[in-house]
Amino acid sequence: MNNEGFTIWLTGLSGAGKTTISEMLCKELRERQAPCEMLDGDIVREHLSKGLSFSREDRDINILRIGFVAALLSRNRVCVIVSAISPYKNTRNQVRQTIKNFIEVYVKCPIDECERRDVKGLYKKARTGIIKSFTGIDDPYEEPQQPEVTCCTDLETVESSVRKILRYLELANYIPAPMDAVSWPERQARN
């Protein structure tokens, strides 16, 4: 069993379900006694990257900052769950290079479904020009080419997406399977 921390990086369009999956996944990991922290893109932007615009350069800075924090936490045996649009392949790959145990999860959802789910009305504002440089409308989203896990949230439930990620973590020996589960602190004490 891998006794190190890891970072699960959920990427996808606004409204795809990243935060919802992250919250349930974090709850599941904590129930297995794993130290877990969530870094949500919106919350990090508010507290760590306040003042940044949505230009490509500032988006990259924001993602690199999130990656820096995730790397610090995961190298200290924390399970980190990042939920951030992170639209550009290059920047995601830069972050992948800085985090030893990086698991990319593509939260895939068609844009029309994301728009249907949009309770904040962001897509509508982007389509009418009120919001500029909105990912998926007038700014690109570069899909991951080889994510470790893909969750198709228009076709699967939140629970099945979370199970899919947990199964990957079990098979890759990041976490124990439930039947042979030993609490995280016990595993750490054995090493």
N, CA, C and O of each residue as an XYZ file, in Angstrom:
764
protein
N       0.842     -1.179      0.000
C       0.000      0.000      0.000
C       0.885      1.239      0.000
O       1.861      1.316      0.747
N       0.542      2.195     -0.831
C       1.258      3.463     -0.905
C       0.961      4.257      0.363
O      -0.204      4.544      0.642
N       1.970      4.615      1.128
C       1.773      5.329      2.379
C       2.040      6.815      2.252
O       2.332      7.489      3.240
N       1.941      7.321      1.046
C       2.159      8.742      0.820
C       0.827      9.411      0.515
O      -0.176      8.747      0.256
N       0.838     10.721      0.550
C      -0.346     11.453      0.136
C      -0.458     11.446     -1.376
O       0.427     10.951     -2.074
N      -1.534     11.989     -1.868
C      -1.772     12.066     -3.305
C      -2.703     13.235     -3.570
O      -3.348     13.755     -2.660
N      -2.762     13.638     -4.832
C      -3.665     14.707     -5.241
C      -4.580     14.196     -6.342
O      -4.127     13.706     -7.376
N      -5.879     14.322     -6.095
C      -6.887     14.003     -7.099
C      -7.308     15.339     -7.691
O      -7.881     16.177     -6.995
N      -7.026     15.539     -8.961
C      -7.280     16.821     -9.629
C      -8.486     16.683    -10.546
O      -8.384     16.101    -11.626
N      -9.631     17.221    -10.119
C     -10.848     17.173    -10.927
C     -10.904     18.395    -11.822
O     -10.887     19.528    -11.341
N     -10.971     18.165    -13.115
C     -11.033     19.232    -14.103
C     -12.258     19.032    -14.987
O     -12.655     17.901    -15.265
N     -12.845     20.126    -15.419
C     -14.013     20.065    -16.287
C     -14.692     21.421    -16.338
O     -14.315     22.343    -15.616
N     -15.680     21.533    -17.185
C     -16.403     22.788    -17.358
C     -17.135     23.210    -16.088
O     -17.398     22.387    -15.211
N     -17.458     24.483    -16.000
C     -18.288     24.984    -14.913
C     -19.639     24.275    -14.966
O     -20.276     24.217    -16.017
N     -20.062     23.745    -13.843
C     -21.343     23.045    -13.792
C     -21.267     21.561    -14.114
O     -22.294     20.883    -14.131
N     -20.074     21.044    -14.367
C     -19.935     19.626    -14.720
C     -20.144     18.695    -13.526
O     -20.496     17.530    -13.705
N     -19.929     19.206    -12.301
C     -20.111     18.383    -11.102
C     -18.861     18.171    -10.282
O     -18.840     17.307     -9.406
N     -17.816     18.937    -10.544
C     -16.536     18.761     -9.852
C     -16.659     18.914     -8.334
O     -16.188     18.065     -7.577
N     -17.292     19.996     -7.901
C     -17.394     20.259     -6.466
C     -18.274     19.220     -5.777
O     -17.944     18.761     -4.683
N     -19.371     18.850     -6.392
C     -20.277     17.853     -5.810
C     -19.555     16.520     -5.627
O     -19.660     15.891     -4.574
N     -18.829     16.095     -6.645
C     -18.049     14.848     -6.550
C     -16.977     14.988     -5.479
O     -16.781     14.079     -4.673
N     -16.284     16.117     -5.465
C     -15.208     16.342     -4.496
C     -15.704     16.234     -3.063
O     -15.066     15.601     -2.222
N     -16.835     16.850     -2.791
C     -17.382     16.831     -1.427
C     -17.715     15.415     -0.979
O     -17.401     15.029      0.147
N     -18.352     14.635     -1.859
C     -18.698     13.263     -1.496
C     -17.442     12.391     -1.382
O     -17.352     11.546     -0.491
N     -16.484     12.593     -2.276
C     -15.235     11.836     -2.232
C     -14.466     12.130     -0.950
O     -13.929     11.217     -0.322
N     -14.411     13.388     -0.562
C     -13.718     13.782      0.674
C     -14.384     13.112      1.888
O     -13.703     12.614      2.784
N     -15.697     13.110      1.900
C     -16.441     12.461      2.989
C     -16.097     10.974      3.057
O     -15.867     10.438      4.141
N     -16.063     10.310      1.909
C     -15.740      8.871      1.865
C     -14.321      8.604      2.372
O     -14.096      7.665      3.135
N     -13.367      9.435      1.946
C     -11.985      9.232      2.390
C     -11.849      9.464      3.896
O     -11.136      8.729      4.579
N     -12.528     10.479      4.403
C     -12.480     10.739      5.848
C     -13.113      9.602      6.634
O     -12.654      9.269      7.727
N     -14.169      9.001      6.084
C     -14.784      7.845      6.750
C     -13.826      6.664      6.805
O     -13.945      5.798      7.672
N     -12.874      6.633      5.875
C     -11.845      5.589      5.884
C     -10.632      6.030      6.703
O      -9.578      5.395      6.653
N     -10.785      7.107      7.445
C      -9.751      7.623      8.345
C      -8.557      8.231      7.617
O      -7.475      8.341      8.195
N      -8.734      8.623      6.370
C      -7.646      9.249      5.612
C      -7.699     10.762      5.819
O      -8.766     11.364      5.703
N      -6.559     11.379      6.122
C      -6.545     12.844      6.237
C      -6.782     13.449      4.857
O      -6.041     13.174      3.913
N      -7.802     14.260      4.750
C      -8.217     14.746      3.438
C      -8.480     16.246      3.487
O      -9.069     16.750      4.443
N      -8.043     16.949      2.460
C      -8.314     18.385      2.313
C      -8.845     18.635      0.915
O      -8.384     18.042     -0.061
N      -9.827     19.527      0.838
C     -10.393     19.927     -0.450
C      -9.904     21.318     -0.810
O      -9.917     22.221      0.026
N      -9.474     21.493     -2.046
C      -9.111     22.808     -2.565
C     -10.048     23.097     -3.733
O      -9.834     22.616     -4.845
N     -11.081     23.882     -3.472
C     -12.057     24.226     -4.503
C     -11.588     25.489     -5.216
O     -11.200     26.467     -4.577
N     -11.628     25.458     -6.532
C     -11.132     26.575     -7.338
C     -11.745     27.909     -6.979
O     -11.031     28.907     -6.885
N     -13.067     27.955     -6.772
C     -13.733     29.211     -6.429
C     -13.280     29.734     -5.072
O     -13.050     30.933     -4.915
N     -13.151     28.850     -4.098
C     -12.764     29.259     -2.747
C     -11.304     29.696     -2.725
O     -10.966     30.701     -2.099
N     -10.435     28.945     -3.405
C      -9.022     29.328     -3.457
C      -8.861     30.676     -4.152
O      -8.071     31.516     -3.719
N      -9.609     30.876     -5.226
C      -9.536     32.151     -5.954
C      -9.926     33.307     -5.030
O      -9.331     34.383     -5.093
N     -10.912     33.086     -4.187
C     -11.381     34.133     -3.270
C     -10.357     34.453     -2.188
O     -10.201     35.613     -1.807
N      -9.650     33.424     -1.685
C      -8.762     33.628     -0.533
C      -7.274     33.690     -0.876
O      -6.528     34.420     -0.223
N      -6.837     32.953     -1.868
C      -5.413     32.878     -2.186
C      -5.056     33.649     -3.446
O      -3.921     34.099     -3.605
N      -6.016     33.799     -4.334
C      -5.739     34.437     -5.621
C      -6.636     35.647     -5.863
O      -6.915     36.008     -7.007
N      -7.078     36.259     -4.792
C      -7.956     37.423     -4.916
C      -7.253     38.491     -5.751
O      -6.057     38.735     -5.588
N      -7.998     39.112     -6.632
C      -7.428     40.164     -7.460
C      -6.983     39.694     -8.830
O      -6.725     40.511     -9.714
N      -6.891     38.386     -9.015
C      -6.524     37.887    -10.336
C      -7.724     38.006    -11.267
O      -8.870     37.835    -10.851
N      -7.448     38.297    -12.514
C      -8.513     38.376    -13.521
C      -8.743     36.980    -14.099
O      -8.231     35.988    -13.580
N      -9.508     36.921    -15.161
C      -9.729     35.648    -15.843
C      -8.973     35.594    -17.177
O      -9.342     34.851    -18.086
N      -7.914     36.393    -17.270
C      -7.044     36.292    -18.444
C      -6.339     34.935    -18.388
O      -6.276     34.298    -17.336
N      -5.823     34.513    -19.513
C      -5.119     33.218    -19.540
C      -3.948     33.218    -18.547
O      -3.741     32.246    -17.821
N      -3.193     34.309    -18.525
C      -2.042     34.393    -17.614
C      -2.474     34.276    -16.153
O      -1.851     33.548    -15.380
N      -3.532     34.983    -15.774
C      -3.992     34.929    -14.383
C      -4.629     33.579    -14.051
O      -4.506     33.095    -12.926
N      -5.297     32.979    -15.010
C      -5.843     31.634    -14.759
C      -4.705     30.651    -14.505
O      -4.785     29.812    -13.608
N      -3.648     30.762    -15.301
C      -2.493     29.884    -15.104
C      -1.863     30.099    -13.735
O      -1.506     29.136    -13.056
N      -1.725     31.360    -13.324
C      -1.168     31.663    -11.999
C      -2.020     31.020    -10.917
O      -1.490     30.409     -9.990
N      -3.337     31.153    -11.029
C      -4.247     30.573    -10.044
C      -4.070     29.059     -9.952
O      -3.976     28.511     -8.854
N      -4.024     28.383    -11.097
C      -3.884     26.922    -11.101
C      -2.523     26.504    -10.543
O      -2.430     25.518     -9.812
N      -1.480     27.241    -10.881
C      -0.154     26.913    -10.348
C      -0.099     27.118     -8.831
O       0.579     26.366     -8.131
N      -0.801     28.120     -8.326
C      -0.869     28.324     -6.868
C      -1.597     27.163     -6.197
O      -1.153     26.651     -5.170
N      -2.713     26.755     -6.785
C      -3.437     25.612     -6.229
C      -2.543     24.376     -6.247
O      -2.506     23.615     -5.281
N      -1.822     24.182     -7.356
C      -0.896     23.051     -7.458
C       0.195     23.093     -6.412
O       0.575     22.055     -5.871
N       0.708     24.280     -6.118
C       1.747     24.432     -5.096
C       1.222     23.995     -3.728
O       1.889     23.248     -3.012
N       0.033     24.459     -3.370
C      -0.560     24.087     -2.084
C      -0.838     22.581     -2.048
O      -0.562     21.923     -1.044
N      -1.376     22.042     -3.127
C      -1.661     20.601     -3.196
C      -0.382     19.784     -3.027
O      -0.384     18.765     -2.336
N       0.707     20.224     -3.653
C       1.987     19.508     -3.536
C       2.479     19.517     -2.094
O       2.953     18.497     -1.592
N       2.370     20.657     -1.431
C       2.795     20.738     -0.029
C       1.999     19.770      0.846
O       2.562     19.043      1.664
N       0.698     19.777      0.657
C      -0.148     18.901      1.472
C       0.106     17.425      1.166
O       0.268     16.619      2.082
N       0.141     17.072     -0.109
C       0.267     15.654     -0.451
C       1.626     15.080     -0.064
O       1.722     13.899      0.267
N       2.672     15.894     -0.100
C       3.975     15.352      0.324
C       4.033     15.156      1.840
O       4.971     14.549      2.357
N       3.035     15.667      2.541
C       2.913     15.461      3.983
C       1.784     14.494      4.314
O       1.123     14.607      5.346
N       1.584     13.543      3.412
C       0.675     12.405      3.594
C      -0.801     12.783      3.683
O      -1.586     12.084      4.323
N      -1.169     13.866      3.052
C      -2.565     14.270      3.008
C      -3.147     13.876      1.656
O      -2.480     13.976      0.626
N      -4.398     13.428      1.674
C      -5.132     13.162      0.443
C      -5.765     14.491      0.036
O      -6.626     15.008      0.748
N      -5.350     15.042     -1.089
C      -5.821     16.349     -1.536
C      -6.777     16.160     -2.706
O      -6.494     15.418     -3.647
N      -7.905     16.840     -2.628
C      -8.866     16.818     -3.723
C      -8.987     18.239     -4.244
O      -9.431     19.138     -3.529
N      -8.590     18.434     -5.495
C      -8.675     19.744     -6.136
C      -9.847     19.728     -7.100
O      -9.994     18.819     -7.917
N     -10.674     20.755     -6.985
C     -11.808     20.929     -7.884
C     -11.651     22.284     -8.556
O     -11.983     23.317     -7.975
N     -11.141     22.275     -9.785
C     -10.873     23.529    -10.492
C     -11.042     23.304    -11.991
O     -10.609     22.280    -12.520
N     -11.662     24.244    -12.664
C     -11.871     24.106    -14.106
C     -10.556     23.771    -14.791
O     -10.503     22.864    -15.621
N      -9.493     24.495    -14.451
C      -8.156     24.301    -15.022
C      -8.229     23.976    -16.516
O      -7.972     22.843    -16.921
N      -8.578     24.970    -17.329
C      -8.926     24.717    -18.726
C      -7.774     24.395    -19.673
O      -8.004     23.871    -20.763
N      -6.537     24.699    -19.276
C      -5.434     24.581    -20.233
C      -4.546     23.375    -19.929
O      -4.065     23.199    -18.809
N      -4.345     22.548    -20.960
C      -3.531     21.335    -20.848
C      -2.133     21.611    -20.314
O      -1.660     20.930    -19.405
N      -1.476     22.614    -20.885
C      -0.106     22.929    -20.483
C       0.016     23.170    -18.990
O       0.928     22.661    -18.339
N      -0.900     23.944    -18.459
C      -0.842     24.279    -17.031
C      -1.119     23.052    -16.180
O      -0.449     22.830    -15.172
N      -2.113     22.246    -16.582
C      -2.377     21.007    -15.837
C      -1.148     20.104    -15.866
O      -0.818     19.475    -14.861
N      -0.467     20.037    -17.012
C       0.737     19.206    -17.107
C       1.864     19.753    -16.246
O       2.627     18.978    -15.670
N       1.985     21.077    -16.146
C       2.985     21.674    -15.244
C       2.717     21.245    -13.809
O       3.637     20.874    -13.080
N       1.455     21.298    -13.412
C       1.085     20.901    -12.051
C       1.380     19.418    -11.852
O       1.904     19.025    -10.809
N       1.048     18.593    -12.845
C       1.322     17.155    -12.756
C       2.808     16.897    -12.475
O       3.151     15.994    -11.714
N       3.685     17.697    -13.094
C       5.128     17.524    -12.910
C       5.597     17.872    -11.498
O       6.646     17.398    -11.061
N       4.832     18.692    -10.785
C       5.265     19.125     -9.446
C       4.675     18.286     -8.318
O       5.086     18.420     -7.165
N       3.720     17.426     -8.641
C       3.064     16.615     -7.610
C       3.382     15.154     -7.870
O       3.071     14.621     -8.935
N       4.001     14.512     -6.894
C       4.463     13.140     -7.081
C       3.329     12.169     -7.414
O       3.431     11.419     -8.385
N       2.274     12.170     -6.643
C       1.165     11.238     -6.853
C      -0.054     12.030     -7.330
O      -0.927     12.391     -6.541
N      -0.091     12.289     -8.628
C      -1.111     13.131     -9.254
C      -2.089     12.255    -10.015
O      -1.690     11.466    -10.872
N      -3.366     12.394     -9.703
C      -4.407     11.622    -10.371
C      -5.367     12.612    -11.020
O      -6.080     13.343    -10.332
N      -5.378     12.628    -12.350
C      -6.263     13.546    -13.066
C      -7.618     12.873    -13.300
O      -7.694     11.762    -13.824
N      -8.674     13.566    -12.902
C     -10.032     13.085    -13.110
C     -10.735     14.091    -14.015
O     -10.899     15.258    -13.659
N     -11.142     13.628    -15.172
C     -11.871     14.478    -16.109
C     -13.355     14.340    -15.803
O     -13.942     13.275    -15.999
N     -13.954     15.415    -15.323
C     -15.383     15.440    -15.053
C     -16.038     15.953    -16.336
O     -16.171     17.156    -16.562
N     -16.433     15.006    -17.148
C     -16.899     15.290    -18.506
C     -18.415     15.467    -18.524
O     -19.162     14.636    -18.007
N     -18.847     16.565    -19.131
C     -20.277     16.836    -19.230
C     -20.494     17.762    -20.424
O     -19.774     18.751    -20.566
N     -21.471     17.466    -21.288
C     -21.730     18.344    -22.429
C     -22.098     19.751    -21.954
O     -22.741     19.922    -20.918
N     -21.683     20.744    -22.724
C     -21.911     22.137    -22.333
C     -23.388     22.463    -22.169
O     -23.748     23.254    -21.297
N     -24.261     21.862    -22.997
C     -25.693     22.164    -22.847
C     -26.239     21.673    -21.510
O     -27.130     22.302    -20.940
N     -25.715     20.557    -21.004
C     -26.121     20.062    -19.684
C     -25.545     20.954    -18.587
O     -26.223     21.225    -17.595
N     -24.314     21.410    -18.749
C     -23.721     22.339    -17.776
C     -24.541     23.624    -17.702
O     -24.773     24.164    -16.620
N     -24.974     24.104    -18.863
C     -25.812     25.314    -18.897
C     -27.154     25.074    -18.219
O     -27.658     25.949    -17.515
N     -27.726     23.913    -18.421
C     -29.012     23.587    -17.801
C     -28.889     23.586    -16.274
O     -29.813     24.001    -15.574
N     -27.746     23.119    -15.760
C     -27.518     23.027    -14.313
C     -27.122     24.364    -13.679
O     -27.122     24.484    -12.454
N     -26.794     25.345    -14.474
C     -26.174     26.592    -14.012
C     -27.122     27.462    -13.186
O     -27.866     28.273    -13.736
N     -27.089     27.289    -11.870
C     -27.964     28.063    -10.985
C     -27.516     29.521    -10.830
O     -28.325     30.383    -10.487
N     -26.255     29.796    -11.078
C     -25.740     31.170    -10.942
C     -25.984     32.014    -12.199
O     -25.813     33.233    -12.172
N     -26.377     31.372    -13.286
C     -26.634     32.107    -14.518
C     -25.376     32.578    -15.231
O     -25.425     33.525    -16.016
N     -24.249     31.924    -14.963
C     -22.974     32.340    -15.560
C     -22.941     32.123    -17.069
O     -22.451     32.978    -17.807
N     -23.452     30.999    -17.527
C     -23.449     30.726    -18.969
C     -24.306     31.755    -19.712
O     -23.923     32.245    -20.775
N     -25.470     32.075    -19.139
C     -26.354     33.061    -19.767
C     -25.643     34.409    -19.873
O     -25.721     35.080    -20.903
N     -24.944     34.803    -18.796
C     -24.199     36.067    -18.811
C     -23.069     36.016    -19.838
O     -22.781     37.015    -20.497
N     -22.438     34.867    -19.972
C     -21.357     34.722    -20.955
C     -21.915     34.786    -22.381
O     -21.314     35.411    -23.255
N     -23.047     34.150    -22.614
C     -23.641     34.136    -23.956
C     -24.147     35.522    -24.377
O     -24.214     35.828    -25.568
N     -24.500     36.352    -23.395
C     -24.968     37.713    -23.721
C     -23.848     38.741    -23.661
O     -24.084     39.928    -23.882
N     -22.618     38.290    -23.360
C     -21.467     39.196    -23.358
C     -21.218     39.928    -22.055
O     -20.305     40.750    -21.973
N     -22.014     39.645    -21.033
C     -21.810     40.294    -19.731
C     -20.519     39.787    -19.093
O     -19.763     40.560    -18.504
N     -20.274     38.482    -19.215
C     -19.020     37.882    -18.737
C     -18.170     37.574    -19.965
O     -18.631     36.933    -20.910
N     -16.951     38.030    -19.937
C     -16.005     37.780    -21.044
C     -15.047     36.651    -20.649
O     -14.828     36.391    -19.466
N     -14.487     35.994    -21.654
C     -13.494     34.926    -21.464
C     -14.015     33.802    -20.572
O     -13.315     33.333    -19.675
N     -15.234     33.380    -20.825
C     -15.832     32.308    -20.032
C     -15.490     30.965    -20.673
O     -15.723     30.756    -21.864
N     -14.938     30.067    -19.874
C     -14.502     28.763    -20.374
C     -15.659     28.005    -21.022
O     -16.724     27.833    -20.430
N     -15.420     27.562    -22.240
C     -16.406     26.795    -22.983
C     -17.266     27.654    -23.893
O     -17.915     27.132    -24.799
N     -17.283     28.968    -23.668
C     -18.075     29.871    -24.508
C     -17.136     30.676    -25.410
O     -17.095     30.448    -26.619
N     -16.387     31.608    -24.834
C     -15.450     32.381    -25.652
C     -13.999     32.215    -25.201
O     -13.122     32.983    -25.595
N     -13.765     31.208    -24.374
C     -12.414     30.821    -23.990
C     -12.378     29.289    -24.026
O     -13.338     28.644    -23.605
N     -11.292     28.702    -24.518
C     -11.297     27.243    -24.718
C     -11.202     26.430    -23.428
O     -10.672     26.886    -22.415
N     -11.729     25.222    -23.502
C     -11.453     24.199    -22.498
C     -10.756     23.072    -23.245
O     -11.329     22.477    -24.159
N      -9.523     22.782    -22.857
C      -8.742     21.743    -23.517
C      -8.906     20.436    -22.741
O      -8.379     20.287    -21.639
N      -9.636     19.502    -23.324
C      -9.941     18.242    -22.652
C      -8.667     17.455    -22.357
O      -7.735     17.450    -23.162
N      -8.628     16.794    -21.209
C      -7.488     15.912    -20.915
C      -7.411     14.788    -21.933
O      -8.437     14.238    -22.334
N      -6.211     14.448    -22.351
C      -6.020     13.389    -23.335
C      -5.956     12.005    -22.701
O      -6.459     11.036    -23.270
N      -5.336     11.907    -21.523
C      -5.200     10.611    -20.863
C      -5.397     10.736    -19.347
O      -4.475     10.484    -18.571
N      -6.605     11.125    -18.940
C      -6.834     11.214    -17.493
C      -6.842      9.815    -16.879
O      -7.159      8.832    -17.549
N      -6.498      9.744    -15.625
C      -6.541      8.450    -14.940
C      -7.984      7.958    -14.807
O      -8.243      6.757    -14.870
N      -8.917      8.892    -14.623
C     -10.334      8.541    -14.477
C     -11.160      9.562    -15.259
O     -10.848     10.753    -15.258
N     -12.211      9.093    -15.924
C     -13.188      9.980    -16.563
C     -14.552      9.695    -15.967
O     -15.005      8.551    -15.939
N     -15.203     10.744    -15.491
C     -16.560     10.648    -14.956
C     -17.482     11.386    -15.915
O     -17.334     12.592    -16.116
N     -18.417     10.684    -16.499
C     -19.380     11.283    -17.437
C     -20.639     11.625    -16.644
O     -21.541     10.801    -16.496
N     -20.680     12.854    -16.138
C     -21.712     13.202    -15.163
C     -23.101     13.403    -15.758
O     -24.073     13.537    -15.015
N     -23.211     13.427    -17.061
C     -24.544     13.462    -17.661
C     -25.126     12.050    -17.760
O     -26.323     11.887    -17.997
N     -24.286     11.037    -17.580
C     -24.718      9.646    -17.721
C     -24.664      8.848    -16.431
O     -25.322      7.813    -16.322
N     -23.892      9.307    -15.450
C     -23.736      8.548    -14.217
C     -24.078      9.405    -13.003
O     -23.998     10.633    -13.053
N     -24.456      8.751    -11.925
C     -24.791      9.468    -10.696
C     -23.513      9.937    -10.009
O     -22.418      9.473    -10.325
N     -23.665     10.847     -9.080
C     -22.528     11.320     -8.283
C     -21.908     10.127     -7.552
O     -20.687      9.983     -7.500
N     -22.761      9.281     -6.993
C     -22.278      8.108     -6.258
C     -21.435      7.191     -7.138
O     -20.390      6.705     -6.704
N     -21.877      6.952     -8.364
C     -21.097      6.064     -9.235
C     -19.797      6.720     -9.671
O     -18.796      6.028     -9.853
N     -19.788      8.040     -9.843
C     -18.534      8.743    -10.152
C     -17.556      8.613     -8.992
O     -16.370      8.354     -9.198
N     -18.056      8.793     -7.777
C     -17.196      8.669     -6.591
C     -16.681      7.248     -6.460
O     -15.503      7.043     -6.168
N     -17.543      6.263     -6.671
C     -17.101      4.857     -6.608
C     -16.012      4.575     -7.644
O     -15.055      3.852     -7.368
N     -16.165      5.148     -8.829
C     -15.175      4.961     -9.893
C     -13.801      5.495     -9.451
O     -12.780      4.845     -9.671
N     -13.785      6.665     -8.836
C     -12.526      7.256     -8.359
C     -11.945      6.432     -7.215
O     -10.745      6.158     -7.190
N     -12.793      6.039     -6.271
C     -12.327      5.213     -5.148
C     -11.749      3.895     -5.651
O     -10.729      3.428     -5.143
N     -12.391      3.299     -6.639
C     -11.894      2.029     -7.193
C     -10.516      2.216     -7.826
O      -9.633      1.372     -7.668
N     -10.339      3.326     -8.542
C      -9.029      3.605     -9.115
C      -7.980      3.711     -7.993
O      -6.896      3.136     -8.084
N      -8.326      4.452     -6.944
C      -7.392      4.634     -5.824
C      -7.050      3.301     -5.157
O      -5.908      3.082     -4.753
N      -8.034      2.418     -5.044
C      -7.796      1.098     -4.461
C      -6.879      0.262     -5.357
O      -5.908     -0.327     -4.882
N      -7.191      0.212     -6.647
C      -6.391     -0.594     -7.576
C      -4.963     -0.081     -7.716
O      -4.039     -0.864     -7.935
N      -4.782      1.229     -7.588
C      -3.443      1.825     -7.679
C      -2.733      1.834     -6.329
O      -1.647      2.400     -6.204
N      -3.334      1.216     -5.326
C      -2.766      1.096     -3.981
C      -2.558      2.426     -3.254
O      -1.651      2.561     -2.433
N      -3.392      3.383     -3.560
C      -3.355      4.638     -2.794
C      -4.158      4.511     -1.510
O      -3.813      5.115     -0.494
N      -5.229      3.723     -1.555
C      -6.054      3.483     -0.382
C      -6.372      1.994     -0.324
O      -6.383      1.326     -1.358
N      -6.633      1.461      0.879
C      -7.005      0.049      0.958
C      -8.446     -0.152      0.498
O      -9.287      0.737      0.631
N      -8.709     -1.329     -0.040
C     -10.089     -1.696     -0.376
C     -10.846     -1.861      0.935
O     -10.232     -2.195      1.949
N     -12.144     -1.640      0.949
C     -12.905     -1.701      2.200
C     -12.734     -2.995      2.986
O     -12.683     -2.967      4.215
N     -12.643     -4.139      2.287
C     -12.553     -5.400      3.025
C     -11.232     -5.560      3.765
O     -11.182     -6.262      4.775
N     -10.166     -4.932      3.293
C      -8.888     -5.040      4.005
C      -8.472     -3.681      4.558
O      -7.290     -3.413      4.777
N      -9.459     -2.846      4.773
C      -9.183     -1.483      5.226
C      -8.577     -1.484      6.617
O      -9.097     -2.087      7.556
N      -7.494     -0.808      6.707
C      -6.846     -0.505      7.980
C      -6.869      1.008      8.044
O      -6.629      1.671      7.035
N      -7.148      1.554      9.183
C      -7.260      3.011      9.255
C      -5.952      3.668      8.835
O      -4.867      3.116      9.019
N      -6.085      4.850      8.272
C      -4.925      5.607      7.795
C      -3.866      5.781      8.895
O      -2.692      5.510      8.643
N      -4.240      6.222     10.104
C      -3.215      6.371     11.154
C      -2.499      5.068     11.474
O      -1.297      5.073     11.742
N      -3.224      3.947     11.451
C      -2.581      2.642     11.719
C      -1.560      2.308     10.640
O      -0.470      1.825     10.946
N      -1.910      2.567      9.357
C      -0.976      2.301      8.265
C       0.273      3.160      8.400
O       1.387      2.694      8.163
N       0.077      4.422      8.786
C       1.218      5.323      8.943
C       2.137      4.860     10.082
O       3.359      4.955      9.973
N       1.546      4.361     11.167
C       2.320      3.894     12.327
C       3.144      2.668     12.000
O       4.208      2.462     12.584
N       2.668      1.848     11.073
C       3.389      0.612     10.709
C       4.644      0.906      9.899
O       5.536      0.061      9.819
N       4.729      2.091      9.299
C       5.861      2.403      8.426
C       6.878      3.268      9.098
O       7.890      3.616      8.490
